[in-house]
Amino acid sequence: MWSYKEALKYVDSFVNYEKKEWIPYKKKFFDLRKMRYLLSLVGNPHQHLRTIHIAGTKGKGSTAAIIASILKRGGLKVGLYTSPHLISPRERIRVGDDLIKKEEFAYFLSQIKSRLETSSYQIPFTFFEIYTALAFLYFFNQKVDLAILEVGLGGRLDATNVIYPLVAVITQISLDHTRELGKELVSIAKEKAGIIKKGSTVITSPQDTSVMEVIEQVAREKKARLYKVGKDIRFKRIESNLYNQTFRVETTKQGYSHLCLSLAGGHQLINAATAIGAIDLLERYGVFTPPEAVVQGLKKVKWPGRIQILSTKPLLLVDCAHNEASAKALAKYLKETFPEKGIVLILSILKNKDVEGIGRALCPLADRIILTKVNSPRALEPLDLKRKIEKFCEARKIMIKKEISNAAFYARSLASSEDLICVTGSVYLAGETLKLYQKKEEVCA
């Protein structure tokens, strides 16, 4: 029997495009027939699952987490597959609130390995394809009632796009992964809309006009039923505070006059409304969720690294914003919630991201900016990052601390008890910061 470490070493032996600077979209390597073949080796577990499929540029992980939280409170056994992870690779695959156990991770990977060893297939599989097969196999063996699957990249050619979901969800689309998906919103939208299947049911968050036109066109071509947040599902914020916000929603089925969401930021209300709309659409497939499950699911949802407060005096906030749109959403939250606070910004960004877009949104808000570097081959060197963002603030405000622990320590020395330290720019930075503070809590305990 494999150990967990051996299983991790095995899955890490496959090409991992999350750690590459660029993904060339060559049909030879991104043909879904390859993924279908891999799944056929382990019994096609995906064909026995009822699923929800979620694509988008921002908010797809949060939307997936909200849907899972609601369905769990409705009494269902729910599988959740997301990426990337923040701290543990096991975060990607969970049932209910539980991550896949180490021994289960090792056992099901060993099954995949044994099947591959008997295969004569020549084209190499990727890290994400192996992980996706593991998720399908695990959810099937766990006999989940529903599996929620977040697209890894794009949609049309993503390894998850071998399913025919009950409901397809498209969250807000903006510019990101432009070298892989295209430099225009329309080309990116075509990739995301690739999850729409013939005769399927689709819900979309509010979109740019050009993006919505693409989604509508694909829905018409596929004869899919399309529902829109902002038209078919309407919402309005009532009030918000540091940790949560209240709002009301009107769906095609019913209204909720006072809901409380435990995720901060106005953009999360869009995700919540999209999630509630998707929950309502499940009724056509015999999945009925009581209103109280919606209420409790929103209150109890947890999605770390998204405007998450780690400590107070000074406030320490960590967020995964890693493109211009998500940086603008974070900036809006900071301006609305902390208009009087001094802000110390800790920033690390990957080479393939819109560095200037992120800098333009966040740097003018900061009194001091500390540049650091995450543990990734795609990480931008702090000095290069400085050159790209110094046009958005005074150069004297910027300093470099390559080690994240040093950056955090230095930020605390700069901030008064009434200031705010904001850590952002990368999912990897959010994860490494959470891990750093998790260790501190363990030492204190």
C-alpha positions as CSV (number, residue, x, y, z in Angstrom):
1,M,0.0,0.0,0.0
2,W,1.3,3.4,-1.0
3,S,2.0,6.1,1.5
4,Y,0.6,9.6,1.1
5,K,4.1,11.0,0.4
6,E,4.6,8.3,-2.3
7,A,1.2,9.2,-3.9
8,L,2.1,12.9,-3.9
9,K,5.4,12.2,-5.5
10,Y,3.6,10.2,-8.2
11,V,1.1,12.8,-9.1
12,D,3.8,15.5,-9.0
13,S,5.7,13.5,-11.6
14,F,3.2,14.5,-14.3
15,V,3.5,17.8,-16.2
16,N,1.9,20.5,-14.0
17,Y,0.9,23.5,-16.1
18,E,0.0,25.4,-12.9
19,K,3.8,25.7,-12.4
20,K,4.6,26.6,-16.0
21,E,4.8,30.1,-17.3
22,W,2.8,29.4,-20.4
23,I,0.4,26.7,-21.7
24,P,0.5,26.2,-25.4
25,Y,-3.0,25.1,-26.4
26,K,-1.9,22.3,-28.8
27,K,-4.8,19.9,-29.7
28,K,-2.4,17.0,-29.4
29,F,-2.1,17.6,-25.6
30,F,-5.5,19.1,-24.9
31,D,-7.9,16.8,-26.7
32,L,-10.7,15.6,-24.4
33,R,-10.4,12.2,-26.0
34,K,-7.3,11.8,-23.9
35,M,-9.2,12.5,-20.7
36,R,-12.0,10.2,-21.7
37,Y,-9.5,7.4,-22.4
38,L,-8.0,7.9,-18.9
39,L,-11.4,7.7,-17.3
40,S,-12.3,4.6,-19.3
41,L,-9.3,2.9,-17.7
42,V,-10.9,3.4,-14.2
43,G,-14.5,2.5,-15.2
44,N,-15.8,5.9,-16.3
45,P,-16.8,7.0,-12.8
46,H,-17.9,10.4,-14.1
47,Q,-20.8,8.8,-16.1
48,H,-22.4,7.7,-12.8
49,L,-22.3,11.1,-11.1
50,R,-24.8,13.9,-11.0
51,T,-22.9,17.1,-11.4
52,I,-22.8,20.9,-11.4
53,H,-20.1,22.4,-13.7
54,I,-18.6,25.9,-13.0
55,A,-16.5,28.0,-15.3
56,G,-15.5,31.7,-15.2
57,T,-12.6,34.0,-14.6
58,K,-13.4,35.2,-11.1
59,G,-15.7,33.9,-8.4
60,K,-16.1,30.3,-9.6
61,G,-14.4,28.8,-6.5
62,S,-16.5,31.0,-4.2
63,T,-19.7,30.1,-6.1
64,A,-18.8,26.4,-5.9
65,A,-18.3,26.6,-2.2
66,I,-21.6,28.5,-1.6
67,I,-23.5,25.9,-3.7
68,A,-21.8,23.0,-1.7
69,S,-22.6,24.7,1.6
70,I,-26.3,25.1,0.7
71,L,-26.7,21.6,-0.6
72,K,-25.0,20.1,2.5
73,R,-27.5,22.0,4.7
74,G,-30.2,20.5,2.5
75,G,-29.2,17.0,3.6
76,L,-27.2,16.0,0.5
77,K,-23.8,14.3,0.4
78,V,-21.8,16.7,-1.8
79,G,-18.5,16.4,-3.5
80,L,-16.5,19.5,-4.3
81,Y,-13.5,19.7,-6.7
82,T,-11.6,23.0,-6.9
83,S,-8.2,24.3,-7.8
84,P,-5.6,25.4,-7.0
85,H,-5.1,24.6,-3.3
86,L,-3.9,27.1,-0.7
87,I,-2.1,24.8,1.7
88,S,-2.8,21.1,1.3
89,P,-3.2,19.3,-2.1
90,R,-6.1,17.5,-0.4
91,E,-8.1,20.7,-0.4
92,R,-9.0,20.2,-4.0
93,I,-11.1,17.1,-3.3
94,R,-13.6,17.1,-0.5
95,V,-16.9,15.6,0.5
96,G,-19.0,17.8,2.8
97,D,-16.5,19.6,5.1
98,D,-14.0,16.8,4.9
99,L,-10.9,16.8,2.7
100,I,-10.0,13.5,1.0
101,K,-8.1,11.5,3.6
102,K,-4.4,10.8,3.0
103,E,-4.9,7.0,2.9
104,E,-7.8,7.5,0.4
105,F,-5.7,9.8,-1.7
106,A,-3.0,7.2,-1.9
107,Y,-5.4,4.3,-2.5
108,F,-7.3,5.8,-5.4
109,L,-4.1,7.2,-7.0
110,S,-2.6,3.7,-6.8
111,Q,-5.6,2.4,-8.7
112,I,-5.1,5.0,-11.5
113,K,-1.4,4.1,-11.6
114,S,-2.0,0.4,-12.0
115,R,-4.4,1.0,-14.8
116,L,-2.0,3.4,-16.6
117,E,0.8,0.8,-16.4
118,T,-1.3,-1.6,-18.4
119,S,-2.1,1.1,-21.0
120,S,-0.2,1.5,-24.3
121,Y,-1.3,5.2,-24.6
122,Q,1.7,7.3,-25.8
123,I,0.7,10.9,-25.2
124,P,1.6,11.9,-21.6
125,F,-1.1,12.9,-19.1
126,T,-1.0,16.0,-17.0
127,F,-1.1,16.7,-13.3
128,F,-4.6,18.2,-13.6
129,E,-5.9,15.3,-15.7
130,I,-4.7,12.8,-13.1
131,Y,-6.1,14.9,-10.3
132,T,-9.5,15.2,-12.1
133,A,-9.6,11.4,-12.6
134,L,-8.9,11.0,-8.9
135,A,-11.7,13.3,-8.0
136,F,-14.2,11.5,-10.2
137,L,-13.1,8.1,-8.9
138,Y,-13.3,9.3,-5.3
139,F,-16.7,10.9,-5.6
140,F,-18.1,7.8,-7.3
141,N,-16.8,5.5,-4.5
142,Q,-18.1,7.9,-1.9
143,K,-21.6,7.7,-3.5
144,V,-22.1,11.5,-3.4
145,D,-25.5,12.8,-4.3
146,L,-24.0,15.7,-6.3
147,A,-20.5,16.6,-7.4
148,I,-19.6,20.2,-8.0
149,L,-16.7,20.7,-10.4
150,E,-14.8,23.9,-10.9
151,V,-13.1,24.3,-14.3
152,G,-9.3,24.5,-14.0
153,L,-8.6,26.7,-17.0
154,G,-10.9,27.9,-19.8
155,G,-13.7,25.4,-20.2
156,R,-13.9,23.9,-23.7
157,L,-10.7,21.9,-23.4
158,D,-10.6,21.6,-19.6
159,A,-10.2,18.1,-18.2
160,T,-13.5,18.5,-16.3
161,N,-15.4,19.1,-19.5
162,V,-16.2,15.4,-20.0
163,I,-19.4,15.6,-18.0
164,Y,-23.0,16.4,-18.8
165,P,-24.0,18.5,-15.8
166,L,-27.5,19.1,-14.4
167,V,-26.6,22.8,-14.3
168,A,-23.7,24.7,-15.9
169,V,-22.6,27.9,-14.2
170,I,-20.6,30.7,-15.8
171,T,-19.3,33.3,-13.3
172,Q,-18.0,36.7,-14.3
173,I,-15.6,36.6,-17.2
174,S,-12.7,39.1,-17.4
175,L,-9.1,39.2,-18.9
176,D,-6.9,36.5,-17.4
177,H,-4.7,33.7,-18.9
178,T,-4.7,35.7,-22.1
179,R,-1.8,33.8,-23.7
180,E,-3.7,30.5,-23.3
181,L,-7.3,31.7,-23.9
182,G,-6.9,34.8,-26.1
183,K,-6.3,38.5,-25.6
184,E,-9.9,39.6,-26.1
185,L,-12.9,39.0,-23.9
186,V,-14.8,37.4,-26.7
187,S,-12.2,34.7,-27.3
188,I,-12.0,34.0,-23.6
189,A,-15.8,33.9,-23.4
190,K,-15.9,31.3,-26.2
191,E,-13.6,29.0,-24.2
192,K,-15.6,29.4,-21.0
193,A,-18.9,28.9,-22.9
194,G,-17.5,25.6,-24.1
195,I,-19.0,23.9,-21.0
196,I,-22.5,24.5,-22.4
197,K,-23.9,21.2,-23.6
198,K,-26.7,20.4,-26.0
199,G,-30.1,20.9,-24.4
200,S,-28.5,21.8,-21.0
201,T,-29.5,24.3,-18.3
202,V,-27.1,27.2,-17.8
203,I,-27.0,30.2,-15.4
204,T,-24.6,33.1,-15.9
205,S,-23.5,35.9,-13.6
206,P,-23.7,39.5,-15.0
207,Q,-21.3,39.9,-17.9
208,D,-19.8,42.5,-20.2
209,T,-22.1,43.0,-23.2
210,S,-19.7,41.3,-25.7
211,V,-19.3,38.3,-23.3
212,M,-23.1,37.9,-22.8
213,E,-23.5,37.9,-26.6
214,V,-21.1,35.0,-26.9
215,I,-22.9,33.0,-24.1
216,E,-26.3,33.7,-25.7
217,Q,-25.1,32.6,-29.1
218,V,-23.6,29.3,-27.8
219,A,-26.8,28.7,-25.7
220,R,-28.9,29.2,-28.9
221,E,-26.7,26.9,-30.9
222,K,-26.9,24.2,-28.2
223,K,-30.6,24.8,-27.6
224,A,-29.7,25.3,-23.9
225,R,-31.9,27.1,-21.4
226,L,-30.1,30.2,-20.2
227,Y,-30.8,32.1,-17.0
228,K,-29.2,35.4,-16.1
229,V,-28.3,37.0,-12.8
230,G,-29.5,40.6,-13.1
231,K,-32.5,39.6,-15.2
232,D,-34.0,36.3,-14.1
233,I,-32.3,36.4,-10.7
234,R,-32.2,39.8,-9.0
235,F,-30.4,40.8,-5.7
236,K,-29.7,43.9,-3.6
237,R,-27.4,44.5,-0.7
238,I,-29.0,45.6,2.5
239,E,-25.9,46.2,4.6
240,S,-22.4,45.0,5.3
241,N,-19.7,44.9,7.9
242,L,-16.2,43.6,8.4
243,Y,-17.1,39.9,8.3
244,N,-20.5,39.5,6.5
245,Q,-23.2,41.2,4.6
246,T,-27.0,41.0,4.3
247,F,-29.0,41.1,1.1
248,R,-32.2,40.0,-0.6
249,V,-32.7,37.9,-3.7
250,E,-35.6,37.2,-6.1
251,T,-35.2,34.1,-8.2
252,T,-37.4,32.4,-10.8
253,K,-38.9,30.3,-8.0
254,Q,-39.1,32.5,-4.8
255,G,-37.8,35.5,-2.9
256,Y,-35.5,35.7,0.1
257,S,-36.0,39.0,1.9
258,H,-33.1,38.8,4.3
259,L,-30.0,36.6,3.8
260,C,-26.7,36.8,5.6
261,L,-23.5,35.8,3.7
262,S,-20.4,35.1,5.7
263,L,-18.1,36.2,2.8
264,A,-17.1,39.9,2.5
265,G,-17.1,42.1,-0.6
266,G,-19.8,43.2,-3.0
267,H,-18.5,40.8,-5.6
268,Q,-19.5,37.9,-3.4
269,L,-23.1,38.9,-3.5
270,I,-23.0,38.3,-7.3
271,N,-21.5,34.8,-6.6
272,A,-24.2,34.1,-3.9
273,A,-27.0,35.2,-6.2
274,T,-25.6,33.0,-9.0
275,A,-25.3,30.1,-6.5
276,I,-28.9,30.5,-5.3
277,G,-30.1,30.6,-8.9
278,A,-28.3,27.4,-9.7
279,I,-29.9,25.8,-6.6
280,D,-33.3,26.7,-7.8
281,L,-32.6,25.3,-11.3
282,L,-31.8,21.9,-9.8
283,E,-35.5,21.5,-9.0
284,R,-36.2,20.6,-12.6
285,Y,-34.0,17.5,-11.9
286,G,-35.7,16.5,-8.7
287,V,-33.2,18.2,-6.3
288,F,-35.3,20.2,-3.9
289,T,-33.6,22.5,-1.4
290,P,-35.6,24.0,1.5
291,P,-35.3,27.7,2.0
292,E,-33.8,27.2,5.4
293,A,-30.9,25.3,3.8
294,V,-30.2,28.4,1.7
295,V,-30.3,30.6,4.7
296,Q,-27.9,28.4,6.7
297,G,-25.7,27.5,3.8
298,L,-24.9,31.2,3.2
299,K,-24.3,31.8,6.9
300,K,-22.0,28.9,7.3
301,V,-20.0,28.9,4.0
302,K,-16.2,29.2,4.4
303,W,-13.8,29.9,1.5
304,P,-10.4,30.8,2.9
305,G,-8.1,33.4,1.3
306,R,-11.0,35.5,0.0
307,I,-11.0,38.9,2.0
308,Q,-10.2,36.8,5.1
309,I,-9.3,38.6,8.3
310,L,-6.4,36.7,10.0
311,S,-5.9,39.1,13.0
312,T,-6.8,42.5,14.5
313,K,-4.8,45.4,15.8
314,P,-3.6,45.9,13.2
315,L,-6.1,44.2,10.9
316,L,-4.4,41.6,8.7
317,L,-6.4,40.8,5.6
318,V,-5.5,38.2,2.9
319,D,-7.1,37.9,-0.5
320,C,-6.4,35.9,-3.6
321,A,-6.9,38.8,-6.1
322,H,-4.6,38.0,-9.1
323,N,-6.0,39.9,-12.0
324,E,-7.3,43.4,-12.7
325,A,-10.9,42.6,-12.2
326,S,-10.4,40.9,-8.8
327,A,-8.0,43.6,-7.7
328,K,-10.6,46.3,-8.5
329,A,-13.2,44.3,-6.5
330,L,-10.8,44.2,-3.5
331,A,-10.0,47.9,-3.9
332,K,-13.7,48.7,-3.9
333,Y,-14.1,46.7,-0.6
334,L,-11.1,48.4,1.0
335,K,-12.3,51.9,0.1
336,E,-15.9,51.2,1.2
337,T,-15.0,49.4,4.5
338,F,-11.8,51.1,5.6
339,P,-12.0,54.7,4.3
340,E,-9.9,56.1,7.1
341,K,-7.4,53.4,7.7
342,G,-3.8,53.5,6.7
343,I,-2.9,50.6,4.4
344,V,0.3,48.6,4.2
345,L,0.1,46.4,1.1
346,I,2.1,43.2,0.8
347,L,2.3,42.2,-2.9
348,S,3.6,39.3,-5.0
349,I,2.4,38.6,-8.5
350,L,3.1,35.9,-11.1
351,K,4.9,36.7,-14.3
352,N,1.9,35.8,-16.6
353,K,-0.6,38.1,-14.7
354,D,-1.7,41.6,-15.5
355,V,0.8,43.3,-13.2
356,E,0.0,46.8,-14.2
357,G,-3.8,46.2,-13.9
358,I,-3.4,44.9,-10.4
359,G,-1.0,47.7,-9.5
360,R,-3.2,50.4,-11.0
361,A,-6.1,49.2,-8.8
362,L,-4.4,48.7,-5.5
363,C,-1.2,50.7,-5.2
364,P,-2.8,54.2,-5.0
365,L,-4.6,53.0,-1.9
366,A,-1.5,52.0,0.0
367,D,0.6,54.2,2.3
368,R,3.5,51.6,2.1
369,I,4.0,48.7,-0.3
370,I,6.2,45.7,0.5
371,L,7.1,43.5,-2.4
372,T,7.9,39.8,-1.8
373,K,8.2,36.6,-3.8
374,V,6.2,33.4,-3.6
375,N,7.6,29.9,-4.0
376,S,6.8,29.4,-7.6
377,P,8.9,29.4,-10.8
378,R,6.3,31.8,-12.3
379,A,6.8,34.4,-9.5
380,L,7.9,37.8,-10.7
381,E,11.1,39.0,-9.1
382,P,10.3,41.9,-6.6
383,L,12.7,44.3,-8.4
384,D,10.9,43.6,-11.7
385,L,7.6,44.0,-10.0
386,K,8.7,47.4,-8.5
387,R,9.6,48.7,-12.0
388,K,6.1,47.8,-13.3
389,I,4.1,49.3,-10.5
390,E,6.1,52.4,-9.3
391,K,4.3,54.5,-11.9
392,F,1.1,54.1,-9.7
393,C,2.6,55.4,-6.5
394,E,5.6,57.2,-5.1
395,A,8.8,55.1,-5.4
396,R,9.7,55.9,-1.8
397,K,6.6,54.0,-0.6
398,I,7.9,50.7,-2.0
399,M,10.3,48.4,-0.3
400,I,11.4,44.8,-0.9
401,K,11.4,41.8,1.5
402,K,11.9,38.6,-0.5
403,E,10.9,36.2,2.3
404,I,7.2,36.3,3.0
405,S,7.8,35.9,6.7
406,N,10.1,38.9,6.7
407,A,7.5,40.9,4.7
408,A,4.8,40.1,7.3
409,F,7.1,41.0,10.2
410,Y,8.2,44.2,8.6
411,A,4.6,45.2,7.8
412,R,3.7,44.8,11.5
413,S,6.5,47.1,12.4
414,L,5.2,49.8,10.0
415,A,1.5,49.5,10.9
416,S,-0.1,51.1,13.9
417,S,-2.8,49.2,15.8
418,E,-5.4,51.1,13.8
419,D,-3.9,50.4,10.4
420,L,-4.7,47.6,7.9
421,I,-2.2,45.1,6.4
422,C,-3.5,43.7,3.1
423,V,-1.7,40.7,1.6
424,T,-2.7,40.0,-2.0
425,G,-1.7,39.6,-5.7
426,S,-1.5,35.8,-5.9
427,V,-3.3,32.6,-4.8
428,Y,0.1,31.3,-3.9
429,L,0.8,34.3,-1.7
430,A,-2.5,33.9,0.1
431,G,-1.7,30.2,0.7
432,E,1.8,30.8,2.0
433,T,0.5,33.6,4.3
434,L,-2.3,31.3,5.6
435,K,0.3,28.6,6.2
436,L,2.6,31.0,8.0
437,Y,-0.2,32.1,10.4
438,Q,-1.5,28.6,10.8
439,K,2.0,27.6,12.1
440,K,2.0,30.6,14.5
441,E,-1.4,29.5,15.9
442,E,-0.1,26.0,16.4
443,V,3.0,27.3,18.3
444,C,0.8,29.5,20.4
445,A,-1.6,26.6,21.2
